[in-house]
Amino acid sequence: MVLAKVKGNIVSTQKNSYLKGHKLLTVHPVDLDYKYIGKKDVVALDFVDAGIGDIVLLVQEGKAVEQILGHRKAPVHSVIVAVVDSIDVD
């Protein structure tokens, strides 16, 4: 799992048929202090109704994505599975 911050929405008039009805967001990995890691954004399928500015948990594993979608036909690499309310680190 990866901690990430939602940066924006993706609007597409044409989608793969397995992506219809799903929201696509751009996210960027962050560290535990919510500072950006790396230089690349990621396109992720949203399953938890996240919004811009939210800190989320991102799954980028093939089997996990397949289990969430219930099939392996969609061209998906990353799925948002949770909105993070807070992080406590000892």
Secondary structure as GFF3:
##gff-version 3
##sequence-region A 1 90
A	DSSP	beta_strand	2	10	.	.	.	ID=ss1
A	DSSP	three_ten_helix	17	19	.	.	.	ID=ss2
A	DSSP	beta_strand	23	29	.	.	.	ID=ss3
A	DSSP	beta_strand	42	46	.	.	.	ID=ss4
A	DSSP	beta_strand	55	59	.	.	.	ID=ss5
A	DSSP	alpha_helix	62	69	.	.	.	ID=ss6
A	DSSP	beta_strand	79	83	.	.	.	ID=ss7
###
